[in-house]
Amino acid sequence: MDDSTKKELQSATFERLVHHLRERKDVQNIDLMNLAGFCRNCLSKWYREEAQKKGVEISDPDARKHVYGMSYEDWKKKYQK
């Protein structure tokens, strides 16, 4: 597999994971941390850090919005228990 295809597959997999987590609003971040060792906030932090490596500045709120599908504040109000 060439690098381009590999990166496309990795990107699609990441977006699929993000979509899955957006749909599973019943799963709390603390549950993810306890079971998997990462949560939605970790994903948004990793997304922001990888962008920085490429010289792209993404704010923490914008990175979280990408992962949550809405502002973090809105998500907390609607779904955090």
Secondary structure, 3 states (H helix, E strand, C coil): CCHHHHHHHHHHHHHHHHHHHHHCCCCCHHHHHHHHCCCHHHHHHHHHHHHHHCCCCCCHHHHHHHHHCCCHHHHHHHHCC
